Amino acid sequence: MQRNKIILLITVILFVVVAFLLARNQYSTLTEKESDFAVRDTASITRIFIADKKENSVLLERSGPGWMINGTYRANTKVVDFLLNTMKRLRVKTPVPLAMRNSVISRIASIGTKVEIYQDVYRINLFNRYKFFKHEKRTKVFYVGDATQDNMGTYMLIEDADNPYIVFIPGFRGFLYTRFSSEPDDWKSHAVFSTKLADIESISLKFNEEPENSFRVDVNDARGNYTLTRLSDGAVLENYDTLKLLNFLTSFRDLRYETRMNKLMTRMKIDSIIHSQPLYEMVLVDRDADTTEVLMFHKLSLPDEVAEHYDFVDKLVPIDHDRFYALINDG
């Protein structure tokens, strides 16, 4: 009888221990899922979709060695790499205190930025060595809120999770929400031209204030045979500085703009510039018949906010000879 009681007691204790371990494991798994913001294998990411509450959105898609924005524009690879590195290093500092939980969730719901991650995964993955049936899958969705009061963390919430967390990057002092921009302009490449000499078909450059200096260069072959034509009368120029022409053609390998003016100027000011007479007009045609057209306009040396207050500014304020405004492929 005594022996049976001991067996029963041991059985009850074991049952309680097993139930406790299962409950703890379930809670641990749930907590880990709710706080798993980091993307460890960023090389497998195929797409990143970011959207805010103001109906701004951007889709970053991997395309060969680079990335595309909304299927149209080339992305700035350095900026995308910075985002990938950010997502790889995300760590949870602490859960949001219970007293703040509801207010933080409400705040994220009203101003948060949604981030969707898509990755190439395998339906069969044995020991991470034998992989079969690759397909794209949406692997993670989370919302990025604003900064904590001390600006040392950022509120984040996994989709369908009950609890928000304060997230940070070890070794970095600051907030993270600015890295998840939903503005397409923030991701665009600054490249105007990235065309190798061997890929150039022709380049034309019009000087609207000095039309007699306008010309076109046709690259006839890869052996250094070029045709230089004066646009004003169609004359083919036989005598020219070969070295200067070569330097001109090779400069299109990497030409970039400094900044976009969309957010720095009013729409009225931008329209005024692009409807004025261009200073230069440049057209590059590559071997695939893709055309890049750039219109260049005067930029005054005074800041626009100062210059616009003077009616005589066009005559007295000097032109900025180091910079000009440009319109690329009609914007």
N, C-alpha and C positions, 0 to 999 in steps of 0.2 A: 504493500500500500504506500509506504513511505517512498519507495523507489518510483512508483508511478507518479507521485506528486512532484518528485524532482524532475522526472522526464517532462511532465506537463509544464513545469515552471521554466525549464530550459527552452522548451518549444515556444512558449509565449515570449520569452526574452528574445529568442532568435527572430521570431515574427516581427516584434517591435523594431529590432535593429534593422532587419531587411526593409521594412516599411519606411523607416527613417532614411536609410541610404537611398532608396528609390525616390523618395520625395525630394531629398536634397539634390540628387542627380538631375531630377526633372526640373527643379528650380534653377539649378546651375546651368542646365542646357538652355532653359528659357531666358535666363539672364544674359547668357553669352550671346544668344541670337539677337536679343534686344540691344546689345551694346557692341555688336560686331560691325563697326563702321569702316575699318581699314580694308583695302583691296591689296592683298599680298602679291598676287601675280598680275601686275599691271600690263605685262607684255601680251597677255591674252585678251585685253580689253579691245573691243571692236567699235563700240559706240558709247558716247556719253551724251545724255540729254539733260539740259538744265533749263528750268522754267521758273519764273517768279509770279507774284500775284498781280503784276501790272500787265500781264499778257505778253511779256517779253520772253523769248525762248531761243535756244541755240542747240543745234545738233552737231556734235563733233564726231566725224566718222574717219576711221583709219583708212588711208588710201595709199598703198605701197609703202614707201619710207616716210610719208608725211600724213597730214590730216586735212580733211575738207570741212568747211562750215556750211551747214544746210545744203550740202550737195552742190554748192556753187563756187565758193571762194576758198582759196588756199589759207590754211591756218598758220599762225606763227608757231613753228615747232617748239621753240623754246618756252613759250607760254603754256602750251599743252603739256610738255614734259614737266613743267613746274607743277601743274595740276596733278599729273600722275604721281609725282613724287610726294605731293601733299596727301593724296588718298592712301598711298602706301604707308605713310608714317602716322596716320591718325591713331590716337590713343585716348581712352576714356580716363579723365581725371577723377571724376566722381559722379554718382547719380545726382540728379537734381533733388534737393531736399523736399520732403513730402509737403511742407508748408507752401512751397513755391510751385509744386508740380502742375496744378491746374492753370495757374497764370502763365507759366512758361509754355504749356501746350497751346493755350489760347493765342499767345503771342506768335508762336511758330505758325499756327493756322492762319493768322492774319498777314504776316509779313515774310514768312519763310520761303526759301528757295528749294524747289524739288530737284533732286539729282537721281537719275536712273543710270545704272551701269549695265552694259551688255558685254558678255565675254564669250569666247570660243571655249566650249567644254566638251567632254567626251561622255558618251552614254556608257561606255565600258572603260574603266581605268583601273588596271591591276598594278598595285604597288607604285603608282605614278611612273611606271616604266612601259607597260603595254597598254596602249590607248587606241580605242576604236570608235568610229562613228562620231566624228566631230560635228558639232552644230552650235549655232549661236543661241544664247539664253540670257534673259534678263536676270542677273544674279543678285542685284542689290538695289534697293530704293530707300533713300533717306531724305530728310528735310533739314536744311541748315537755317538756324535762327540767327539772332544777333549776338553781340558779345556779352559776356558777364560784366558785372559792375566794375571789376578791377581790370577789364580788358585782357585778361590772361587766359581766357577760355571762350568757347563758342557753344551755344546750346544747339543740340542736334537730336533728332528723333527718327528712329527706324520706322518705316511704314508699317502700320498695324500694331506697333508696339504700344505698351501701356505707359512706359516710363521714358522720359527724356534724360539726356546725359550732358554733362559738361565735357567737351572734347578739346584736346590740345595736341601739339606736336612737341615731343621731348626736346629740350634745348632751344625752343623758340618762344620768345616772349611777345605775345600779341594775340590778336583774334584772326579767325580763318575765313569768315564769311565772304570777304572781298575776293577770295580766290575762286569762288564758284559763281562767276558772273554769267548772267543770262543775256548780256548785250553782245550781239554778233561782232560789233566793231572791236570789242576788247580782245577778240581772238584772231582777228585778221592778220595775215602776213603783211609786213611792211615792204615787201618786194614789189617794185614797179617792173623791172626787167630781171630775168634770170636766164638769159639765153646765151649759150655758148656760140663762139664765132662759127663753128661748123654747122650750127642749126639756123643761122641767119640767111634769109632769102634776100631781103632788101631793107633799107632804112631810108626814110625821107625826112628832111628837116626844113621847115619853112620859117623864114625870118620875115614876119609880117611888116616890120618897120624898115627892113632892108631886103626887099624881095630879090634883089640881084644876087644876094648871097645864099639863097635857098638851093638845096641840092638833094640828090638821091644817090645812094650807093647800092649797087647790085653785086652780090657775092656770086660770082660765076662758078667757082669750084673751090675745092679745099687746097689748091696749090698756090693761092695768093693772087688769083686773077680777079680783078674788080673792074666794074664800070662806074665811073663817076659822072653824073649828069647834072647840068645846071638847069633848074626848074623854070627859070624865067624865060628861056628861049629853047630849051631842049637840047642844047649843045653838049656833046660828050667831051669831057676834059681829059686830055692826054697827059698833061704835065701836072703832077700833084706830089705832095710830100707823102711817100708811101708809109713812113714810120708814123706820122701823125694820123693817117687814115687807119692804120692797124690799131693804134692806141684807142682811137674812137670806137672801132668795132668791138674790141675786146672789153671795153668799159661796160657793155651791156650784160656781162656775166653776172654782175651783182650790183644793181642800182636800187636803192630803197628810199622811201619817203620818211620824213621826220615824225609827223603826227597827222592824224585825221582832224579836220576842222569842224566836223558835224556838231560836236558838243561845245566848241569854243566860239562859235559864231552864230548869229541869228540866221534864220532861213532867208530873211530879206537880204542880209549882207552876202550870203553865199550866192543867191540868185543874181545879185548885182555883179559879182565877180565873174561868174561863168557866162553871163550874157554880154560881157564886155569883149573888146577885141583881144584875142590871144596875142601874147608876145611871140611865142613860138608854137609850132604845131609839129609833132613828131609821130611818125607811124613806122612800126617795125612789123615786118611779115616774116614768119619763120618757115622752115621747110615743110611743115604740116599745113601751111596756109592759114595758120592762126594769126590774127592781127591784134596788135596792141597800139592804141592811139592815146597820146598824151597831149593835152592842151595846157600851155603854161602862161600864167598871167603875172603882171607886175605885183610886187608886194612893197608897200611903203616901209621905210626904215623906222617910222614912229609906230608905236602900238596902235592898233585900230581904234581902241576906245578913246585914244587921245586925238588921232588924226580926224576922226569923223566929226569933230566939233568945229573944224575950220573949213570954210568954203574955198579958201585959196590953197588948200593942201596939195592938190595935184601939181601946182606950179612951184611951190616953195619947199615942200618936204621931199628930201632925196629918196631915190629908189633904193631898196635893199638889194645889193648886188650879190649877196651870198645865198639868198633864198627867194623862192617865188611860189605862188600858188599853182597847183596842178589839178587838172580834171582827167582822171584815167578811165578810158572806155566809157565815157558819159556818166561816170559816177559809180 
